[in-house]
Amino acid sequence: MSFRNFKMVDYVVYGRGSFNQLDEILAPNRKGDAPMIFLVDHFFEGKPLVQRIPLNGKDKIVFADVTHEPKTKQVDALAASLREEFGTVSGIVGIGGGSTMDLAKAVSLMMTNPGSSADYQGWDLVQQAGVYKVGIPTLSGTGAEVSRTTVLTGPVRKLGMNSDFTPFNQIVLDPDLAKDAPVNQRFYTGMDCYIHCIESLEGTYLNEFSKSYGEKALDLCRKVFVEKNTWDDESDEQLMMASFAGGMSIAYSQVGVAHAVSYGLSYLLGTKHGIGNCIVMNHLEEYYPAGVEEFKFMVQKNNIEIPVGICAGLSDQDFNTMIDISLSLKPLWENALGKNWETIMTRQKLRALYEKL
């Protein structure tokens, strides 16, 4: 058996108000007059957070349109425009939810690696370290702040740039930044964390490393979405740490059926990751019976509407596209169903599942 030598985030700062330390955190990582690029979720355009970003010299704020999840052509265009404008940059600072942080990681890597980001969709294809990169989550749940992947939709697949060069050099976990998150958005990203913990804890790749983090993350998700009746400051803190621990849990194991199926939805229909996972989880009693029961309770308790019927009216070709994308994610299926997963999850069975969504 070969053990994975797992690359983690280099530095972590946690606590309310820790965003105010950003200037001193970035200072030692500045290279001459090369700017820091702040890639900020467009949700914050015109909001007070932008005024708090510590700009120096040629530093630039770029608002990232994350209406849709990051695409390889968006990453390539951003990296090309930065190279053209500045030649080189000191670093990329991603401020936002999972999509913004994934975008920041990918742009950092494409500042130093040739070709298109689509060339690096897969496992361990990235050859060069990117420029310095910082992740600052304003939504909690995706685990993007700690993962060694950056999930991108490319011309032929939706797949991450999974590599040891992908994790952030620094993350800033400030629960204050999450306090104004829209209720639905907060629920969907929180459920992303809950679902990937269920998938990790019930998967065949499970080990004590993943289990320790996964159980803690699940416990925190339950405190927030099952036990409490109102959202408070402590909820932001708990969900931020659930996201961190949940991301660590899947880093040394893997996700499962919900993620594998939702990748097909987002590739074909542009369904956002958190919502996609919820749409799929609603129908996975066969694989995660206790998890689905609890998930449905949380949906009801928090007055959330999960979309239904999103695959109605799709063509055979559409279904085949989603099935191809989903079945290409072999490690996810193997974690969920074991080594002989291909005899269990046939194309017909997956089609029937998609038809229910």
VOTOR-139821 format. One record per residue (C-alpha): residue number from 1; residue in one letter; chain; x, z, y. Coordinates in nm, 3 decimals. Example, Ala and Ser with C-alpha at 12.3 -4.5 7.8 and 13.67 -1.06 7.14 Angstrom:
+-----+------+------+---------+---------+---------+
| pos | code | unit |      xx |      zz |      yy |
+-----+------+------+---------+---------+---------+
|   1 |    A |    A |   1.230 |   0.780 |  -0.450 |
|   2 |    S |    A |   1.367 |   0.714 |  -0.106 |
+-----+------+------+---------+---------+---------+
This chain:
+-----+------+------+---------+---------+---------+
| pos | code | unit |      xx |      zz |      yy |
+-----+------+------+---------+---------+---------+
|   1 |    M |    A |   0.000 |   0.000 |   0.000 |
|   2 |    S |    A |   0.139 |  -0.085 |   0.343 |
|   3 |    F |    A |   0.065 |   0.151 |   0.632 |
|   4 |    R |    A |  -0.010 |   0.016 |   0.976 |
|   5 |    N |    A |   0.223 |   0.134 |   1.249 |
|   6 |    F |    A |  -0.041 |   0.184 |   1.511 |
|   7 |    K |    A |   0.030 |   0.121 |   1.883 |
|   8 |    M |    A |  -0.156 |   0.351 |   2.121 |
|   9 |    V |    A |  -0.204 |   0.365 |   2.498 |
|  10 |    D |    A |   0.119 |   0.488 |   2.663 |
|  11 |    Y |    A |  -0.028 |   0.726 |   2.923 |
|  12 |    V |    A |  -0.367 |   0.892 |   2.968 |
|  13 |    V |    A |  -0.495 |   1.087 |   3.267 |
|  14 |    Y |    A |  -0.830 |   1.261 |   3.232 |
|  15 |    G |    A |  -1.051 |   1.456 |   3.471 |
|  16 |    R |    A |  -1.296 |   1.442 |   3.757 |
|  17 |    G |    A |  -1.130 |   1.298 |   4.067 |
|  18 |    S |    A |  -0.829 |   1.164 |   3.872 |
|  19 |    F |    A |  -0.898 |   0.818 |   4.023 |
|  20 |    N |    A |  -0.757 |   0.963 |   4.349 |
|  21 |    Q |    A |  -0.412 |   0.976 |   4.183 |
|  22 |    L |    A |  -0.406 |   0.602 |   4.124 |
|  23 |    D |    A |  -0.160 |   0.527 |   4.407 |
|  24 |    E |    A |   0.105 |   0.762 |   4.271 |
|  25 |    I |    A |   0.042 |   0.645 |   3.911 |
|  26 |    L |    A |   0.100 |   0.282 |   4.011 |
|  27 |    A |    A |   0.398 |   0.344 |   4.245 |
|  28 |    P |    A |   0.676 |   0.361 |   3.979 |
|  29 |    N |    A |   0.544 |   0.043 |   3.814 |
|  30 |    R |    A |   0.560 |  -0.178 |   4.123 |
|  31 |    K |    A |   0.821 |  -0.452 |   4.104 |
|  32 |    G |    A |   0.954 |  -0.539 |   4.451 |
|  33 |    D |    A |   0.680 |  -0.700 |   4.658 |
|  34 |    A |    A |   0.494 |  -0.839 |   4.354 |
|  35 |    P |    A |   0.131 |  -0.725 |   4.399 |
|  36 |    M |    A |  -0.097 |  -0.514 |   4.187 |
|  37 |    I |    A |  -0.414 |  -0.707 |   4.104 |
|  38 |    F |    A |  -0.730 |  -0.497 |   4.086 |
|  39 |    L |    A |  -0.981 |  -0.669 |   3.860 |
|  40 |    V |    A |  -1.310 |  -0.499 |   3.948 |
|  41 |    D |    A |  -1.655 |  -0.541 |   3.791 |
|  42 |    H |    A |  -1.867 |  -0.737 |   4.043 |
|  43 |    F |    A |  -2.126 |  -0.455 |   4.016 |
|  44 |    F |    A |  -1.904 |  -0.263 |   4.264 |
|  45 |    E |    A |  -1.884 |  -0.533 |   4.531 |
|  46 |    G |    A |  -1.982 |  -0.368 |   4.861 |
|  47 |    K |    A |  -1.997 |  -0.022 |   4.697 |
|  48 |    P |    A |  -1.792 |   0.284 |   4.810 |
|  49 |    L |    A |  -1.558 |   0.273 |   4.506 |
|  50 |    V |    A |  -1.390 |  -0.039 |   4.645 |
|  51 |    Q |    A |  -1.284 |   0.150 |   4.960 |
|  52 |    R |    A |  -1.098 |   0.399 |   4.740 |
|  53 |    I |    A |  -0.871 |   0.139 |   4.577 |
|  54 |    P |    A |  -0.513 |   0.204 |   4.700 |
|  55 |    L |    A |  -0.404 |  -0.138 |   4.829 |
|  56 |    N |    A |  -0.041 |  -0.191 |   4.931 |
|  57 |    G |    A |   0.139 |  -0.501 |   5.059 |
|  58 |    K |    A |   0.007 |  -0.816 |   4.893 |
|  59 |    D |    A |  -0.222 |  -0.628 |   4.652 |
|  60 |    K |    A |  -0.547 |  -0.807 |   4.584 |
|  61 |    I |    A |  -0.895 |  -0.716 |   4.462 |
|  62 |    V |    A |  -1.055 |  -0.979 |   4.238 |
|  63 |    F |    A |  -1.421 |  -0.924 |   4.154 |
|  64 |    A |    A |  -1.483 |  -1.016 |   3.792 |
|  65 |    D |    A |  -1.816 |  -1.178 |   3.714 |
|  66 |    V |    A |  -1.906 |  -1.010 |   3.386 |
|  67 |    T |    A |  -2.266 |  -1.131 |   3.374 |
|  68 |    H |    A |  -2.148 |  -1.290 |   3.049 |
|  69 |    E |    A |  -1.879 |  -1.154 |   2.823 |
|  70 |    P |    A |  -1.524 |  -1.279 |   2.889 |
|  71 |    K |    A |  -1.444 |  -1.634 |   2.784 |
|  72 |    T |    A |  -1.100 |  -1.773 |   2.711 |
|  73 |    K |    A |  -1.139 |  -2.035 |   2.988 |
|  74 |    Q |    A |  -1.217 |  -1.756 |   3.240 |
|  75 |    V |    A |  -0.900 |  -1.568 |   3.134 |
|  76 |    D |    A |  -0.686 |  -1.883 |   3.153 |
|  77 |    A |    A |  -0.822 |  -1.977 |   3.497 |
|  78 |    L |    A |  -0.762 |  -1.627 |   3.636 |
|  79 |    A |    A |  -0.406 |  -1.608 |   3.502 |
|  80 |    A |    A |  -0.328 |  -1.960 |   3.631 |
|  81 |    S |    A |  -0.459 |  -1.883 |   3.981 |
|  82 |    L |    A |  -0.253 |  -1.561 |   3.999 |
|  83 |    R |    A |   0.063 |  -1.741 |   3.886 |
|  84 |    E |    A |   0.000 |  -2.014 |   4.142 |
|  85 |    E |    A |  -0.063 |  -1.768 |   4.427 |
|  86 |    F |    A |   0.204 |  -1.506 |   4.355 |
|  87 |    G |    A |   0.438 |  -1.641 |   4.087 |
|  88 |    T |    A |   0.442 |  -1.299 |   3.925 |
|  89 |    V |    A |   0.251 |  -0.973 |   3.967 |
|  90 |    S |    A |   0.344 |  -0.607 |   3.916 |
|  91 |    G |    A |   0.035 |  -0.538 |   3.709 |
|  92 |    I |    A |  -0.335 |  -0.582 |   3.638 |
|  93 |    V |    A |  -0.573 |  -0.290 |   3.691 |
|  94 |    G |    A |  -0.914 |  -0.332 |   3.522 |
|  95 |    I |    A |  -1.193 |  -0.122 |   3.676 |
|  96 |    G |    A |  -1.535 |  -0.150 |   3.508 |
|  97 |    G |    A |  -1.700 |  -0.160 |   3.167 |
|  98 |    G |    A |  -1.570 |  -0.304 |   2.840 |
|  99 |    S |    A |  -1.586 |  -0.668 |   2.956 |
| 100 |    T |    A |  -1.380 |  -0.598 |   3.269 |
| 101 |    M |    A |  -1.121 |  -0.400 |   3.073 |
| 102 |    D |    A |  -1.099 |  -0.673 |   2.809 |
| 103 |    L |    A |  -1.053 |  -0.930 |   3.085 |
| 104 |    A |    A |  -0.773 |  -0.722 |   3.239 |
| 105 |    K |    A |  -0.591 |  -0.690 |   2.906 |
| 106 |    A |    A |  -0.622 |  -1.062 |   2.837 |
| 107 |    V |    A |  -0.508 |  -1.172 |   3.185 |
| 108 |    S |    A |  -0.208 |  -0.938 |   3.159 |
| 109 |    L |    A |  -0.106 |  -1.105 |   2.832 |
| 110 |    M |    A |  -0.159 |  -1.458 |   2.967 |
| 111 |    M |    A |   0.071 |  -1.390 |   3.263 |
| 112 |    T |    A |   0.364 |  -1.398 |   3.017 |
| 113 |    N |    A |   0.248 |  -1.597 |   2.711 |
| 114 |    P |    A |   0.229 |  -1.979 |   2.711 |
| 115 |    G |    A |  -0.076 |  -2.193 |   2.633 |
| 116 |    S |    A |  -0.437 |  -2.077 |   2.629 |
| 117 |    S |    A |  -0.576 |  -1.735 |   2.538 |
| 118 |    A |    A |  -0.774 |  -1.921 |   2.267 |
| 119 |    D |    A |  -0.438 |  -1.973 |   2.087 |
| 120 |    Y |    A |  -0.410 |  -1.596 |   2.040 |
| 121 |    Q |    A |  -0.757 |  -1.518 |   1.903 |
| 122 |    G |    A |  -0.679 |  -1.348 |   1.575 |
| 123 |    W |    A |  -0.445 |  -1.081 |   1.443 |
| 124 |    D |    A |  -0.088 |  -1.037 |   1.572 |
| 125 |    L |    A |  -0.048 |  -1.381 |   1.729 |
| 126 |    V |    A |   0.067 |  -1.257 |   2.073 |
| 127 |    Q |    A |   0.448 |  -1.280 |   2.097 |
| 128 |    Q |    A |   0.533 |  -1.137 |   2.440 |
| 129 |    A |    A |   0.441 |  -0.813 |   2.618 |
| 130 |    G |    A |   0.207 |  -0.880 |   2.911 |
| 131 |    V |    A |   0.255 |  -0.744 |   3.262 |
| 132 |    Y |    A |   0.184 |  -0.374 |   3.322 |
| 133 |    K |    A |  -0.187 |  -0.303 |   3.273 |
| 134 |    V |    A |  -0.418 |  -0.015 |   3.356 |
| 135 |    G |    A |  -0.773 |   0.048 |   3.228 |
| 136 |    I |    A |  -1.022 |   0.251 |   3.431 |
| 137 |    P |    A |  -1.365 |   0.272 |   3.263 |
| 138 |    T |    A |  -1.675 |   0.310 |   3.479 |
| 139 |    L |    A |  -1.902 |   0.293 |   3.172 |
| 140 |    S |    A |  -1.842 |   0.481 |   2.850 |
| 141 |    G |    A |  -1.884 |   0.368 |   2.492 |
| 142 |    T |    A |  -1.703 |   0.045 |   2.415 |
| 143 |    G |    A |  -1.366 |   0.204 |   2.337 |
| 144 |    A |    A |  -1.202 |  -0.094 |   2.513 |
| 145 |    E |    A |  -0.983 |   0.153 |   2.700 |
| 146 |    V |    A |  -0.795 |   0.245 |   2.381 |
| 147 |    S |    A |  -0.833 |  -0.056 |   2.150 |
| 148 |    R |    A |  -0.562 |  -0.303 |   2.050 |
| 149 |    T |    A |  -0.800 |  -0.593 |   2.098 |
| 150 |    T |    A |  -0.954 |  -0.785 |   2.382 |
| 151 |    V |    A |  -1.269 |  -0.959 |   2.263 |
| 152 |    L |    A |  -1.306 |  -1.314 |   2.398 |
| 153 |    T |    A |  -1.544 |  -1.602 |   2.336 |
| 154 |    G |    A |  -1.341 |  -1.918 |   2.287 |
| 155 |    P |    A |  -1.424 |  -2.282 |   2.223 |
| 156 |    V |    A |  -1.462 |  -2.226 |   1.848 |
| 157 |    R |    A |  -1.494 |  -1.852 |   1.790 |
| 158 |    K |    A |  -1.561 |  -1.509 |   1.932 |
| 159 |    L |    A |  -1.261 |  -1.305 |   1.832 |
| 160 |    G |    A |  -1.018 |  -1.061 |   1.989 |
| 161 |    M |    A |  -0.654 |  -1.098 |   2.079 |
| 162 |    N |    A |  -0.563 |  -0.822 |   1.833 |
| 163 |    S |    A |  -0.200 |  -0.722 |   1.883 |
| 164 |    D |    A |   0.043 |  -0.440 |   1.955 |
| 165 |    F |    A |   0.089 |  -0.593 |   2.301 |
| 166 |    T |    A |  -0.282 |  -0.560 |   2.387 |
| 167 |    P |    A |  -0.333 |  -0.185 |   2.452 |
| 168 |    F |    A |  -0.316 |  -0.060 |   2.809 |
| 169 |    N |    A |   0.002 |   0.102 |   2.940 |
| 170 |    Q |    A |  -0.210 |   0.354 |   3.131 |
| 171 |    I |    A |  -0.573 |   0.464 |   3.134 |
| 172 |    V |    A |  -0.750 |   0.676 |   3.393 |
| 173 |    L |    A |  -1.054 |   0.860 |   3.255 |
| 174 |    D |    A |  -1.252 |   0.991 |   3.552 |
| 175 |    P |    A |  -1.610 |   1.091 |   3.456 |
| 176 |    D |    A |  -1.714 |   1.072 |   3.825 |
| 177 |    L |    A |  -1.686 |   0.693 |   3.807 |
| 178 |    A |    A |  -1.959 |   0.671 |   3.542 |
| 179 |    K |    A |  -2.220 |   0.884 |   3.715 |
| 180 |    D |    A |  -2.413 |   0.600 |   3.884 |
| 181 |    A |    A |  -2.429 |   0.374 |   3.578 |
| 182 |    P |    A |  -2.770 |   0.209 |   3.521 |
| 183 |    V |    A |  -2.966 |   0.399 |   3.252 |
| 184 |    N |    A |  -3.013 |   0.105 |   3.015 |
| 185 |    Q |    A |  -2.651 |  -0.003 |   3.048 |
| 186 |    R |    A |  -2.532 |   0.349 |   2.976 |
| 187 |    F |    A |  -2.750 |   0.366 |   2.666 |
| 188 |    Y |    A |  -2.630 |   0.030 |   2.527 |
| 189 |    T |    A |  -2.261 |   0.113 |   2.571 |
| 190 |    G |    A |  -2.321 |   0.465 |   2.435 |
| 191 |    M |    A |  -2.483 |   0.307 |   2.130 |
| 192 |    D |    A |  -2.185 |   0.074 |   2.089 |
| 193 |    C |    A |  -1.981 |   0.391 |   2.037 |
| 194 |    Y |    A |  -2.242 |   0.552 |   1.808 |
| 195 |    I |    A |  -2.272 |   0.235 |   1.597 |
| 196 |    H |    A |  -1.901 |   0.176 |   1.553 |
| 197 |    C |    A |  -1.859 |   0.540 |   1.447 |
| 198 |    I |    A |  -2.131 |   0.497 |   1.181 |
| 199 |    E |    A |  -1.959 |   0.177 |   1.063 |
| 200 |    S |    A |  -1.617 |   0.342 |   1.054 |
| 201 |    L |    A |  -1.735 |   0.662 |   0.881 |
| 202 |    E |    A |  -1.929 |   0.472 |   0.613 |
| 203 |    G |    A |  -1.670 |   0.199 |   0.560 |
| 204 |    T |    A |  -1.431 |   0.142 |   0.272 |
| 205 |    Y |    A |  -1.131 |   0.159 |   0.511 |
| 206 |    L |    A |  -1.207 |   0.523 |   0.598 |
| 207 |    N |    A |  -0.915 |   0.768 |   0.611 |
| 208 |    E |    A |  -0.866 |   1.116 |   0.760 |
| 209 |    F |    A |  -0.722 |   0.976 |   1.084 |
| 210 |    S |    A |  -1.032 |   0.765 |   1.151 |
| 211 |    K |    A |  -1.264 |   1.030 |   1.014 |
| 212 |    S |    A |  -1.136 |   1.303 |   1.248 |
| 213 |    Y |    A |  -1.192 |   1.093 |   1.559 |
| 214 |    G |    A |  -1.513 |   0.932 |   1.432 |
| 215 |    E |    A |  -1.681 |   1.263 |   1.348 |
| 216 |    K |    A |  -1.597 |   1.407 |   1.690 |
| 217 |    A |    A |  -1.724 |   1.095 |   1.870 |
| 218 |    L |    A |  -2.047 |   1.101 |   1.669 |
| 219 |    D |    A |  -2.094 |   1.470 |   1.747 |
| 220 |    L |    A |  -2.056 |   1.398 |   2.121 |
| 221 |    C |    A |  -2.298 |   1.102 |   2.106 |
| 222 |    R |    A |  -2.556 |   1.329 |   1.941 |
| 223 |    K |    A |  -2.511 |   1.595 |   2.209 |
| 224 |    V |    A |  -2.584 |   1.334 |   2.478 |
| 225 |    F |    A |  -2.856 |   1.120 |   2.319 |
| 226 |    V |    A |  -3.026 |   1.352 |   2.068 |
| 227 |    E |    A |  -3.000 |   1.711 |   2.192 |
| 228 |    K |    A |  -3.030 |   1.675 |   2.571 |
| 229 |    N |    A |  -3.345 |   1.594 |   2.766 |
| 230 |    T |    A |  -3.179 |   1.519 |   3.100 |
| 231 |    W |    A |  -2.857 |   1.347 |   3.200 |
| 232 |    D |    A |  -2.604 |   1.572 |   3.373 |
| 233 |    D |    A |  -2.236 |   1.574 |   3.473 |
| 234 |    E |    A |  -2.141 |   1.713 |   3.134 |
| 235 |    S |    A |  -2.309 |   1.410 |   2.972 |
| 236 |    D |    A |  -2.070 |   1.176 |   3.157 |
| 237 |    E |    A |  -1.775 |   1.384 |   3.040 |
| 238 |    Q |    A |  -1.898 |   1.396 |   2.680 |
| 239 |    L |    A |  -1.971 |   1.024 |   2.660 |
| 240 |    M |    A |  -1.634 |   0.936 |   2.814 |
| 241 |    M |    A |  -1.457 |   1.137 |   2.544 |
| 242 |    A |    A |  -1.688 |   0.998 |   2.273 |
| 243 |    S |    A |  -1.581 |   0.650 |   2.382 |
| 244 |    F |    A |  -1.212 |   0.743 |   2.365 |
| 245 |    A |    A |  -1.245 |   0.912 |   2.023 |
| 246 |    G |    A |  -1.469 |   0.634 |   1.889 |
| 247 |    G |    A |  -1.214 |   0.373 |   1.994 |
| 248 |    M |    A |  -0.941 |   0.572 |   1.820 |
| 249 |    S |    A |  -1.154 |   0.596 |   1.506 |
| 250 |    I |    A |  -1.189 |   0.220 |   1.463 |
| 251 |    A |    A |  -0.826 |   0.159 |   1.563 |
| 252 |    Y |    A |  -0.711 |   0.282 |   1.223 |
| 253 |    S |    A |  -1.013 |   0.161 |   1.026 |
| 254 |    Q |    A |  -1.265 |  -0.109 |   1.123 |
| 255 |    V |    A |  -1.622 |  -0.173 |   1.232 |
| 256 |    G |    A |  -1.888 |  -0.319 |   1.002 |
| 257 |    V |    A |  -2.215 |  -0.508 |   0.959 |
| 258 |    A |    A |  -2.367 |  -0.454 |   1.306 |
| 259 |    H |    A |  -2.059 |  -0.581 |   1.486 |
| 260 |    A |    A |  -2.006 |  -0.870 |   1.245 |
| 261 |    V |    A |  -2.364 |  -0.992 |   1.297 |
| 262 |    S |    A |  -2.375 |  -0.931 |   1.673 |
| 263 |    Y |    A |  -2.063 |  -1.145 |   1.729 |
| 264 |    G |    A |  -2.270 |  -1.444 |   1.610 |
| 265 |    L |    A |  -2.545 |  -1.359 |   1.861 |
| 266 |    S |    A |  -2.308 |  -1.332 |   2.154 |
| 267 |    Y |    A |  -2.123 |  -1.652 |   2.063 |
| 268 |    L |    A |  -2.440 |  -1.862 |   2.039 |
| 269 |    L |    A |  -2.684 |  -1.687 |   2.274 |
| 270 |    G |    A |  -2.450 |  -1.500 |   2.510 |
| 271 |    T |    A |  -2.608 |  -1.167 |   2.409 |
| 272 |    K |    A |  -2.404 |  -0.882 |   2.558 |
| 273 |    H |    A |  -2.211 |  -0.676 |   2.307 |
| 274 |    G |    A |  -2.387 |  -0.338 |   2.345 |
| 275 |    I |    A |  -2.737 |  -0.487 |   2.343 |
| 276 |    G |    A |  -2.644 |  -0.717 |   2.054 |
| 277 |    N |    A |  -2.530 |  -0.423 |   1.843 |
| 278 |    C |    A |  -2.858 |  -0.242 |   1.915 |
| 279 |    I |    A |  -3.068 |  -0.549 |   1.825 |
| 280 |    V |    A |  -2.886 |  -0.577 |   1.490 |
| 281 |    M |    A |  -2.872 |  -0.203 |   1.414 |
| 282 |    N |    A |  -3.253 |  -0.194 |   1.435 |
| 283 |    H |    A |  -3.260 |  -0.391 |   1.105 |
| 284 |    L |    A |  -2.973 |  -0.243 |   0.901 |
| 285 |    E |    A |  -3.157 |   0.022 |   0.693 |
| 286 |    E |    A |  -3.015 |  -0.136 |   0.378 |
| 287 |    Y |    A |  -2.655 |  -0.064 |   0.488 |
| 288 |    Y |    A |  -2.674 |   0.247 |   0.709 |
| 289 |    P |    A |  -3.006 |   0.419 |   0.628 |
| 290 |    A |    A |  -2.938 |   0.758 |   0.794 |
| 291 |    G |    A |  -2.764 |   0.597 |   1.093 |
| 292 |    V |    A |  -3.052 |   0.356 |   1.155 |
| 293 |    E |    A |  -3.308 |   0.635 |   1.134 |
| 294 |    E |    A |  -3.118 |   0.841 |   1.392 |
| 295 |    F |    A |  -3.058 |   0.533 |   1.608 |
| 296 |    K |    A |  -3.432 |   0.460 |   1.619 |
| 297 |    F |    A |  -3.499 |   0.821 |   1.715 |
| 298 |    M |    A |  -3.251 |   0.793 |   2.007 |
| 299 |    V |    A |  -3.408 |   0.466 |   2.124 |
| 300 |    Q |    A |  -3.752 |   0.630 |   2.132 |
| 301 |    K |    A |  -3.632 |   0.957 |   2.287 |
| 302 |    N |    A |  -3.451 |   0.777 |   2.568 |
| 303 |    N |    A |  -3.740 |   0.531 |   2.634 |
| 304 |    I |    A |  -3.531 |   0.223 |   2.570 |
| 305 |    E |    A |  -3.678 |  -0.116 |   2.479 |
| 306 |    I |    A |  -3.468 |  -0.308 |   2.226 |
| 307 |    P |    A |  -3.529 |  -0.684 |   2.256 |
| 308 |    V |    A |  -3.697 |  -0.850 |   1.956 |
| 309 |    G |    A |  -3.750 |  -1.212 |   1.852 |
| 310 |    I |    A |  -3.431 |  -1.343 |   2.010 |
| 311 |    C |    A |  -3.364 |  -1.578 |   1.717 |
| 312 |    A |    A |  -3.716 |  -1.725 |   1.713 |
| 313 |    G |    A |  -3.714 |  -2.103 |   1.742 |
| 314 |    L |    A |  -3.345 |  -2.154 |   1.662 |
| 315 |    S |    A |  -3.244 |  -2.466 |   1.470 |
| 316 |    D |    A |  -3.070 |  -2.475 |   1.131 |
| 317 |    Q |    A |  -2.756 |  -2.577 |   1.314 |
| 318 |    D |    A |  -2.784 |  -2.272 |   1.542 |
| 319 |    F |    A |  -2.823 |  -2.038 |   1.245 |
| 320 |    N |    A |  -2.526 |  -2.201 |   1.071 |
| 321 |    T |    A |  -2.310 |  -2.157 |   1.382 |
| 322 |    M |    A |  -2.391 |  -1.784 |   1.396 |
| 323 |    I |    A |  -2.336 |  -1.745 |   1.021 |
| 324 |    D |    A |  -1.996 |  -1.921 |   1.043 |
| 325 |    I |    A |  -1.883 |  -1.696 |   1.330 |
| 326 |    S |    A |  -2.003 |  -1.383 |   1.152 |
| 327 |    L |    A |  -1.854 |  -1.462 |   0.810 |
| 328 |    S |    A |  -1.516 |  -1.544 |   0.967 |
| 329 |    L |    A |  -1.477 |  -1.172 |   1.051 |
| 330 |    K |    A |  -1.349 |  -1.086 |   0.705 |
| 331 |    P |    A |  -1.198 |  -0.741 |   0.773 |
| 332 |    L |    A |  -1.533 |  -0.621 |   0.914 |
| 333 |    W |    A |  -1.725 |  -0.732 |   0.605 |
| 334 |    E |    A |  -1.462 |  -0.593 |   0.368 |
| 335 |    N |    A |  -1.477 |  -0.255 |   0.546 |
| 336 |    A |    A |  -1.857 |  -0.254 |   0.523 |
| 337 |    L |    A |  -1.914 |  -0.387 |   0.172 |
| 338 |    G |    A |  -1.583 |  -0.371 |  -0.017 |
| 339 |    K |    A |  -1.344 |  -0.633 |  -0.152 |
| 340 |    N |    A |  -1.614 |  -0.841 |  -0.324 |
| 341 |    W |    A |  -1.825 |  -0.859 |  -0.005 |
| 342 |    E |    A |  -1.863 |  -1.237 |  -0.033 |
| 343 |    T |    A |  -2.079 |  -1.197 |  -0.343 |
| 344 |    I |    A |  -2.301 |  -0.948 |  -0.153 |
| 345 |    M |    A |  -2.337 |  -1.107 |   0.191 |
| 346 |    T |    A |  -2.427 |  -1.465 |   0.106 |
| 347 |    R |    A |  -2.516 |  -1.725 |   0.370 |
| 348 |    Q |    A |  -2.881 |  -1.701 |   0.262 |
| 349 |    K |    A |  -2.886 |  -1.323 |   0.298 |
| 350 |    L |    A |  -2.723 |  -1.338 |   0.642 |
| 351 |    R |    A |  -2.965 |  -1.610 |   0.752 |
| 352 |    A |    A |  -3.259 |  -1.388 |   0.650 |
| 353 |    L |    A |  -3.110 |  -1.105 |   0.857 |
| 354 |    Y |    A |  -3.066 |  -1.327 |   1.165 |
| 355 |    E |    A |  -3.427 |  -1.448 |   1.128 |
| 356 |    K |    A |  -3.549 |  -1.089 |   1.168 |
| 357 |    L |    A |  -3.370 |  -1.034 |   1.500 |
+-----+------+------+---------+---------+---------+
